[in-house]
């Protein structure tokens, strides 16, 4: 099972290499438990601070990783109030579509590393 830190380390690697994550574009701030991860998909950076985000996501690490790993859908997270989103929800949907594509590519590759996963 991947940790939140491992996920964001992987995101940093994935957006530097281009691919589906970088194609989402924009700045997304993730407030996970007591940590903030600002992902600038245009510049290819992940840090604790950054430019003004177009989307802010708030969740516990457990719930966020459930979405990332496909154990909970974004819609289920929103409906059950376990995932909070402010700003451009369409950009967040594109991000999770890109994550799904990478996760599915990993599964099709026998679980071997694909891009950042």
N, C-alpha and C positions, 0 to 999 in steps of 0.2 A: 504494500500500500504506500502510495506516494504522500509526502508531507506537503504542506502549503509552501514551505521554503523551497523544496525540490521543484514544485510546480513552477514557481516564479523564476527560479534559476533556469529551468528549461524554456520558459517563455522568452527570457533574455537571449538564450542561444537561438531559439527558433526565429525571432524577429530579426536578428542580425544576419541570419542566412537567407532572408527573404521568405518566400513561400506563403501559405495561406494566412498565417497570423499577421504578417506585415501588410497583406492586402486589405485587412480590415481598416487600418488607418485610424488616426485620432489619438486621444489621450483618455485612458480609463483609470480611475482610482479605485482600488480595492481596499476596503477597510475590513480586515479579517481579524477577529478577536482584538487584540491590542496593537496590531501592526497595520501599517499602511503601505501599499505597493502601488506606485504610480507607474503605469505602463504607457510609454509614449511609442505608439506603433509607427509613427512617422519617422522618428529619429532612431528607433531601435534601442530604446533604453528602458530599464526597470530600476526604480529607486524609491526611497522613502518620500522624496519630494519631487515635484516637477511642475510643468505648466498646468494651467487651469484645465481640469478634465471636462470632457463632453458627457461622461457617464461616471456615476459613483455607485459602487456596489458595496453593500454591507451584509456580512454574514458571519456566523461562527466558522471556524476552520473545518469542523466536522461537516456542516451543511454545505459549505463551499466545495469541499473535496468530493462530497457525494454527487454534486452537479458535474464537476470536472470528470469524475470517473464513470459517470453514466448511471449511478445508482438512484439519482433523483433528477427529474427534468427541471429546466428553468421554470416552466409554468407551474409545476408542483411546488417549487420553492417559493414562488410569488404568492400562490393561492394559500399556502399554509403559513405565510408570513415568516418563513425561515430565510428568505432571500429578499433584500430590499434594494431597489434600483431607483436612481434619480437621474434625470437627463435623457439622452438619446437612447431609448430602449432598442431601437432598430440596430444601432451599432453594437450593442451588447449581444443581440441575437446573432449577428454576423460573427462575433468573436466565438461564441459557443458552437456555431456551425463549423468554424475552422478547427476548433478543439475536437469536435466529433469526427471530422474528416481525418485528423491526425491519429486519433484513438483507433478508428476503424482501419487505417492503413497499418498500424502496428499489429492489430489482430490478424490482418491478412498476410503479414510478414512473419508469422509464427511467433509473435511476441518479441521479436528483435527490435532494437531501437530504430525508430523512424523519426527523422528530424529531431525534435527536442524531447520526445517521450522516452 
